[in-house]
Amino acid sequence: MAESQAPAAPAGSDGRAEPNHGLRIFLIWIVLALVADLLIWFVWYPHLPPGRMSESAEHQQLDIAVLALAAAPVMLFVWTYFGYTLVNWRHRDGDDDDGPPIFGHTGLQATWIGGTAVIVLAAFVFGTVELIVPAGAGAGEGPLPVWKPSGHNLLQVQVIGQQWQFTYRYPQFGGMESTTLVLPDNRPVEFHVTSLDVIHSFWAYLLAVKADANPNVDNVAYTTPKHTGGFTVRCSELCGIWHGAMFDSGRVTTPTAFQAWARATELREHQLGVLAALPPYALTYDPTVVPQLGQEVVKVAGITGANGYYYPPSDPEQP
């Protein structure tokens, strides 16, 4: 009986045994992917926007990092395979043979389907959790929020958009109103965003809060400031000729400093008669009534309230 022999390894066009290209590609890829993910997590992640000034900002920063961690190995695999192909299977002079025909590979197909299914389902679960934990991830949820923060120590702040200024009312402090957004750190904030005229969009980038301000609509968004400091509020919805000038500043202070500021502002507006002239606090306001009330507030108190008649000093047309 003839002695059995092991099957010979496939040979290339030059007669030499073909190396295990799949293993080579995998080893190169796994090293590059590991290095890239370590750099993303330890070097890039701490500096990603929008920073960590609020709970929603921290979660958005984490979301970007996780997506980058998942995308980097996929991108590097494509690049590794492409580079390996150029080096090993490029056309060489004198080699006019066709490559071997490739048929279905059950293991490779099953791995591809299983891997992509795991990635998609993991992204679905992660994204759902990231919406629930920070109570909507800082986005407006309309008048009936699906995700709400736990606890009862919410600070309510109403954001009122008008051409071309945001003003802020604090119903827990007599309904007083400010042109500067001031918040305490480590206290959940419930924003009620509305408009007196056209559609605006309240965007406090460093707080990772963005909610459209629509007339006659109460759009609710949540966040919890985590660090003291200043931030900028901008309108991110084209709202008229002075849309580009519709931005102001805000700040996060300590709870003690916030209480002192809020009480002092409430007292000053009460003494000036502003609180009496302002319309009663409501989730939305009738734009045909508020402007008349606002004009009186500007004339009597000399401040800009929720009046629908705000014009920046550079505007050639003044009310």
One Martini backbone bead per residue (centre of mass of N, CA, C, O) as a GRO file, in nm:
protein
  319
    1MET     BB    1   0.098   0.036   0.021
    2ALA     BB    2   0.072   0.351  -0.004
    3GLU     BB    3   0.203   0.621   0.128
    4SER     BB    4   0.084   0.869   0.300
    5GLN     BB    5   0.023   1.217   0.220
    6ALA     BB    6   0.046   1.537   0.260
    7PRO     BB    7  -0.076   1.812   0.153
    8ALA     BB    8   0.019   2.054  -0.037
    9ALA     BB    9   0.101   2.363  -0.054
   10PRO     BB   10   0.025   2.623  -0.210
   11ALA     BB   11   0.147   2.767  -0.503
   12GLY     BB   12   0.301   2.988  -0.671
   13SER     BB   13   0.431   3.103  -0.969
   14ASP     BB   14   0.735   3.033  -0.835
   15GLY     BB   15   0.675   2.764  -0.636
   16ARG     BB   16   0.604   2.881  -0.375
   17ALA     BB   17   0.471   2.891  -0.082
   18GLU     BB   18   0.196   3.011   0.055
   19PRO     BB   19   0.110   3.225   0.271
   20ASN     BB   20  -0.072   3.344   0.547
   21HIS     BB   21  -0.253   3.613   0.478
   22GLY     BB   22  -0.471   3.632   0.695
   23LEU     BB   23  -0.278   3.636   0.939
   24ARG     BB   24  -0.117   3.881   0.860
   25ILE     BB   25  -0.349   4.085   0.851
   26PHE     BB   26  -0.443   4.044   1.140
   27LEU     BB   27  -0.183   4.124   1.292
   28ILE     BB   28  -0.158   4.407   1.181
   29TRP     BB   29  -0.442   4.508   1.261
   30ILE     BB   30  -0.445   4.456   1.574
   31VAL     BB   31  -0.217   4.652   1.640
   32LEU     BB   32  -0.335   4.911   1.516
   33ALA     BB   33  -0.606   4.906   1.670
   34LEU     BB   34  -0.490   4.918   1.956
   35VAL     BB   35  -0.336   5.182   1.929
   36ALA     BB   36  -0.573   5.361   1.840
   37ASP     BB   37  -0.760   5.314   2.089
   38LEU     BB   38  -0.562   5.418   2.302
   39LEU     BB   39  -0.537   5.705   2.186
   40ILE     BB   40  -0.835   5.779   2.199
   41TRP     BB   41  -0.881   5.735   2.511
   42PHE     BB   42  -0.610   5.887   2.638
   43VAL     BB   43  -0.583   6.147   2.432
   44TRP     BB   44  -0.857   6.241   2.287
   45TYR     BB   45  -1.107   6.221   2.479
   46PRO     BB   46  -1.045   6.459   2.695
   47HIS     BB   47  -1.068   6.679   2.425
   48LEU     BB   48  -1.349   6.657   2.352
   49PRO     BB   49  -1.629   6.759   2.236
   50PRO     BB   50  -1.789   6.975   2.471
   51GLY     BB   51  -1.695   6.841   2.722
   52ARG     BB   52  -1.749   6.872   3.110
   53MET     BB   53  -1.977   7.089   3.220
   54SER     BB   54  -2.188   6.855   3.184
   55GLU     BB   55  -2.369   6.577   3.168
   56SER     BB   56  -2.437   6.592   2.863
   57ALA     BB   57  -2.145   6.646   2.775
   58GLU     BB   58  -2.019   6.386   2.878
   59HIS     BB   59  -2.195   6.197   2.702
   60GLN     BB   60  -2.117   6.312   2.425
   61GLN     BB   61  -1.818   6.253   2.454
   62LEU     BB   62  -1.854   5.947   2.486
   63ASP     BB   63  -1.994   5.890   2.219
   64ILE     BB   64  -1.761   5.975   2.035
   65ALA     BB   65  -1.554   5.775   2.149
   66VAL     BB   66  -1.705   5.511   2.090
   67LEU     BB   67  -1.731   5.551   1.785
   68ALA     BB   68  -1.425   5.567   1.739
   69LEU     BB   69  -1.354   5.287   1.854
   70ALA     BB   70  -1.531   5.136   1.635
   71ALA     BB   71  -1.415   5.271   1.364
   72ALA     BB   72  -1.107   5.229   1.359
   73PRO     BB   73  -1.083   4.920   1.297
   74VAL     BB   74  -1.238   4.930   1.032
   75MET     BB   75  -1.059   5.130   0.882
   76LEU     BB   76  -0.789   4.971   0.926
   77PHE     BB   77  -0.871   4.718   0.772
   78VAL     BB   78  -0.899   4.847   0.497
   79TRP     BB   79  -0.611   4.962   0.482
   80THR     BB   80  -0.457   4.697   0.529
   81TYR     BB   81  -0.570   4.540   0.289
   82PHE     BB   82  -0.489   4.743   0.073
   83GLY     BB   83  -0.183   4.746   0.130
   84TYR     BB   84  -0.132   4.441   0.106
   85THR     BB   85  -0.228   4.417  -0.186
   86LEU     BB   86  -0.020   4.610  -0.318
   87VAL     BB   87   0.231   4.442  -0.229
   88ASN     BB   88   0.142   4.125  -0.305
   89TRP     BB   89  -0.088   4.172  -0.571
   90ARG     BB   90   0.058   4.302  -0.774
   91HIS     BB   91   0.163   4.373  -1.075
   92ARG     BB   92   0.390   4.181  -1.271
   93ASP     BB   93   0.629   4.120  -1.470
   94GLY     BB   94   0.518   3.837  -1.661
   95ASP     BB   95   0.228   3.835  -1.512
   96ASP     BB   96  -0.073   3.694  -1.685
   97ASP     BB   97  -0.228   3.560  -1.477
   98ASP     BB   98  -0.493   3.449  -1.324
   99GLY     BB   99  -0.667   3.433  -1.066
  100PRO     BB  100  -0.821   3.258  -0.847
  101PRO     BB  101  -1.112   3.139  -0.793
  102ILE     BB  102  -1.393   3.259  -0.598
  103PHE     BB  103  -1.580   3.127  -0.343
  104GLY     BB  104  -1.760   3.044  -0.103
  105HIS     BB  105  -1.742   3.128   0.263
  106THR     BB  106  -1.891   3.033   0.539
  107GLY     BB  107  -1.717   3.147   0.769
  108LEU     BB  108  -1.692   3.437   0.663
  109GLN     BB  109  -1.995   3.499   0.644
  110ALA     BB  110  -2.067   3.445   0.941
  111THR     BB  111  -1.872   3.651   1.063
  112TRP     BB  112  -1.985   3.902   0.923
  113ILE     BB  113  -2.278   3.884   1.024
  114GLY     BB  114  -2.218   3.862   1.328
  115GLY     BB  115  -2.046   4.119   1.364
  116THR     BB  116  -2.250   4.331   1.255
  117ALA     BB  117  -2.478   4.259   1.451
  118VAL     BB  118  -2.330   4.331   1.712
  119ILE     BB  119  -2.270   4.627   1.647
  120VAL     BB  120  -2.563   4.725   1.601
  121LEU     BB  121  -2.684   4.632   1.875
  122ALA     BB  122  -2.484   4.785   2.055
  123ALA     BB  123  -2.558   5.067   1.949
  124PHE     BB  124  -2.854   5.056   2.033
  125VAL     BB  125  -2.814   5.020   2.336
  126PHE     BB  126  -2.627   5.259   2.389
  127GLY     BB  127  -2.813   5.483   2.275
  128THR     BB  128  -3.051   5.436   2.468
  129VAL     BB  129  -2.900   5.484   2.734
  130GLU     BB  130  -2.795   5.777   2.652
  131LEU     BB  131  -3.090   5.892   2.663
  132ILE     BB  132  -3.178   5.820   2.957
  133VAL     BB  133  -2.962   5.910   3.163
  134PRO     BB  134  -2.953   6.235   3.052
  135ALA     BB  135  -3.237   6.313   2.964
  136GLY     BB  136  -3.200   6.343   2.627
  137ALA     BB  137  -2.905   6.469   2.580
  138GLY     BB  138  -2.999   6.792   2.569
  139ALA     BB  139  -3.265   6.774   2.419
  140GLY     BB  140  -3.550   6.845   2.288
  141GLU     BB  141  -3.893   6.699   2.395
  142GLY     BB  142  -4.100   6.883   2.439
  143PRO     BB  143  -4.386   6.897   2.651
  144LEU     BB  144  -4.335   6.559   2.674
  145PRO     BB  145  -4.114   6.401   2.830
  146VAL     BB  146  -3.956   6.093   2.832
  147TRP     BB  147  -3.693   6.194   2.975
  148LYS     BB  148  -3.623   6.203   3.327
  149PRO     BB  149  -3.503   6.316   3.602
  150SER     BB  150  -3.417   6.249   3.907
  151GLY     BB  151  -3.583   6.409   4.140
  152HIS     BB  152  -3.675   6.748   4.312
  153ASN     BB  153  -3.419   6.968   4.241
  154LEU     BB  154  -3.532   7.150   4.022
  155LEU     BB  155  -3.440   7.396   3.789
  156GLN     BB  156  -3.624   7.650   3.649
  157VAL     BB  157  -3.592   7.754   3.298
  158GLN     BB  158  -3.681   8.013   3.083
  159VAL     BB  159  -3.662   8.027   2.729
  160ILE     BB  160  -3.667   8.335   2.533
  161GLY     BB  161  -3.736   8.399   2.207
  162GLN     BB  162  -3.618   8.684   2.010
  163GLN     BB  163  -3.588   8.963   1.818
  164TRP     BB  164  -3.241   8.936   1.917
  165GLN     BB  165  -3.305   8.745   2.197
  166PHE     BB  166  -3.232   8.609   2.510
  167THR     BB  167  -3.437   8.512   2.780
  168TYR     BB  168  -3.474   8.459   3.151
  169ARG     BB  169  -3.683   8.265   3.358
  170TYR     BB  170  -3.769   8.238   3.724
  171PRO     BB  171  -4.026   8.091   3.891
  172GLN     BB  172  -3.872   8.043   4.181
  173PHE     BB  173  -3.818   8.385   4.150
  174GLY     BB  174  -4.097   8.542   4.071
  175GLY     BB  175  -4.036   8.558   3.751
  176MET     BB  176  -3.775   8.652   3.686
  177GLU     BB  177  -3.555   8.841   3.458
  178SER     BB  178  -3.288   8.764   3.218
  179THR     BB  179  -2.999   8.818   2.993
  180THR     BB  180  -2.863   8.604   3.187
  181LEU     BB  181  -2.730   8.286   3.229
  182VAL     BB  182  -2.778   8.131   3.547
  183LEU     BB  183  -2.608   7.858   3.723
  184PRO     BB  184  -2.587   7.585   3.917
  185ASP     BB  185  -2.403   7.347   4.045
  186ASN     BB  186  -2.522   7.029   4.089
  187ARG     BB  187  -2.808   7.100   3.934
  188PRO     BB  188  -3.087   7.036   3.798
  189VAL     BB  189  -3.215   7.136   3.472
  190GLU     BB  190  -3.521   7.294   3.345
  191PHE     BB  191  -3.599   7.362   3.025
  192HIS     BB  192  -3.809   7.626   2.880
  193VAL     BB  193  -3.876   7.655   2.536
  194THR     BB  194  -3.946   7.964   2.361
  195SER     BB  195  -4.148   8.203   2.166
  196LEU     BB  196  -4.257   8.536   2.023
  197ASP     BB  197  -4.218   8.469   1.702
  198VAL     BB  198  -4.000   8.301   1.575
  199ILE     BB  199  -3.775   8.065   1.495
  200HIS     BB  200  -3.558   7.927   1.726
  201SER     BB  201  -3.228   7.827   1.886
  202PHE     BB  202  -3.112   7.679   2.170
  203TRP     BB  203  -2.741   7.709   2.229
  204ALA     BB  204  -2.540   7.540   2.472
  205TYR     BB  205  -2.259   7.398   2.403
  206LEU     BB  206  -2.104   7.335   2.681
  207LEU     BB  207  -2.385   7.197   2.786
  208ALA     BB  208  -2.532   7.030   2.565
  209VAL     BB  209  -2.772   7.231   2.461
  210LYS     BB  210  -3.065   7.176   2.238
  211ALA     BB  211  -3.349   7.395   2.148
  212ASP     BB  212  -3.629   7.477   2.013
  213ALA     BB  213  -3.798   7.797   1.943
  214ASN     BB  214  -4.146   7.806   1.957
  215PRO     BB  215  -4.439   7.923   1.905
  216ASN     BB  216  -4.654   7.796   2.140
  217VAL     BB  217  -4.403   7.626   2.265
  218ASP     BB  218  -4.292   7.367   2.495
  219ASN     BB  219  -3.944   7.302   2.528
  220VAL     BB  220  -3.780   7.033   2.681
  221ALA     BB  221  -3.475   7.037   2.884
  222TYR     BB  222  -3.174   6.872   3.013
  223THR     BB  223  -2.939   6.936   3.290
  224THR     BB  224  -2.605   6.916   3.466
  225PRO     BB  225  -2.396   7.098   3.614
  226LYS     BB  226  -2.028   7.047   3.698
  227HIS     BB  227  -1.896   7.333   3.627
  228THR     BB  228  -1.749   7.617   3.653
  229GLY     BB  229  -1.832   7.889   3.429
  230GLY     BB  230  -1.830   7.987   3.102
  231PHE     BB  231  -2.070   8.062   2.834
  232THR     BB  232  -2.241   8.024   2.518
  233VAL     BB  233  -2.522   8.164   2.353
  234ARG     BB  234  -2.707   8.047   2.067
  235CYS     BB  235  -2.848   8.080   1.756
  236SER     BB  236  -2.942   7.790   1.526
  237GLU     BB  237  -3.172   7.970   1.375
  238LEU     BB  238  -3.291   8.126   1.122
  239CYS     BB  239  -3.437   8.471   1.226
  240GLY     BB  240  -3.291   8.695   1.058
  241ILE     BB  241  -3.085   8.965   1.014
  242TRP     BB  242  -2.974   8.923   1.341
  243HIS     BB  243  -2.879   8.628   1.392
  244GLY     BB  244  -2.561   8.667   1.428
  245ALA     BB  245  -2.628   8.850   1.707
  246MET     BB  246  -2.759   8.593   1.865
  247PHE     BB  247  -2.583   8.635   2.155
  248ASP     BB  248  -2.465   8.514   2.477
  249SER     BB  249  -2.401   8.487   2.817
  250GLY     BB  250  -2.287   8.250   3.067
  251ARG     BB  251  -2.307   8.084   3.400
  252VAL     BB  252  -2.140   7.886   3.644
  253THR     BB  253  -2.208   7.845   3.984
  254THR     BB  254  -2.248   7.844   4.292
  255PRO     BB  255  -2.512   7.801   4.493
  256THR     BB  256  -2.464   8.056   4.663
  257ALA     BB  257  -2.424   8.258   4.428
  258PHE     BB  258  -2.695   8.206   4.294
  259GLN     BB  259  -2.883   8.288   4.523
  260ALA     BB  260  -2.783   8.577   4.543
  261TRP     BB  261  -2.849   8.663   4.253
  262ALA     BB  262  -3.152   8.591   4.243
  263ARG     BB  263  -3.248   8.763   4.484
  264ALA     BB  264  -3.139   9.036   4.383
  265THR     BB  265  -3.296   9.042   4.114
  266GLU     BB  266  -3.579   9.017   4.230
  267LEU     BB  267  -3.569   9.274   4.406
  268ARG     BB  268  -3.504   9.482   4.186
  269GLU     BB  269  -3.756   9.422   4.005
  270HIS     BB  270  -3.960   9.490   4.222
  271GLN     BB  271  -3.874   9.789   4.274
  272LEU     BB  272  -3.908   9.870   3.955
  273GLY     BB  273  -4.176   9.702   3.844
  274VAL     BB  274  -4.125   9.453   3.657
  275LEU     BB  275  -4.296   9.219   3.772
  276ALA     BB  276  -4.569   9.368   3.729
  277ALA     BB  277  -4.532   9.410   3.408
  278LEU     BB  278  -4.507   9.134   3.367
  279PRO     BB  279  -4.614   8.856   3.272
  280PRO     BB  280  -4.724   8.586   3.372
  281TYR     BB  281  -4.622   8.291   3.424
  282ALA     BB  282  -4.558   8.080   3.136
  283LEU     BB  283  -4.499   7.847   2.889
  284THR     BB  284  -4.658   8.059   2.717
  285TYR     BB  285  -4.711   8.337   2.482
  286ASP     BB  286  -4.880   8.609   2.366
  287PRO     BB  287  -4.757   8.796   2.103
  288THR     BB  288  -4.993   9.027   2.113
  289VAL     BB  289  -4.925   9.114   2.426
  290VAL     BB  290  -4.625   9.133   2.511
  291PRO     BB  291  -4.517   9.384   2.358
  292GLN     BB  292  -4.678   9.598   2.518
  293LEU     BB  293  -4.558   9.527   2.790
  294GLY     BB  294  -4.258   9.559   2.709
  295GLN     BB  295  -4.257   9.861   2.644
  296GLU     BB  296  -4.316   9.951   2.934
  297VAL     BB  297  -4.067   9.827   3.063
  298VAL     BB  298  -3.857   9.991   2.905
  299LYS     BB  299  -3.957  10.275   2.990
  300VAL     BB  300  -3.955  10.238   3.306
  301ALA     BB  301  -3.680  10.046   3.357
  302GLY     BB  302  -3.458  10.015   3.118
  303ILE     BB  303  -3.509   9.717   3.020
  304THR     BB  304  -3.477   9.393   2.885
  305GLY     BB  305  -3.732   9.192   2.806
  306ALA     BB  306  -4.011   9.003   2.716
  307ASN     BB  307  -4.102   9.194   2.422
  308GLY     BB  308  -4.023   9.170   2.106
  309TYR     BB  309  -3.817   9.460   2.098
  310TYR     BB  310  -3.531   9.368   2.028
  311TYR     BB  311  -3.234   9.568   1.964
  312PRO     BB  312  -2.944   9.614   1.864
  313PRO     BB  313  -2.733   9.885   1.865
  314SER     BB  314  -2.658   9.834   1.545
  315ASP     BB  315  -2.939   9.890   1.469
  316PRO     BB  316  -3.098  10.117   1.258
  317GLU     BB  317  -3.360   9.999   1.393
  318GLN     BB  318  -3.582  10.141   1.628
  319PRO     BB  319  -3.857  10.149   1.852
   0.00000   0.00000   0.00000
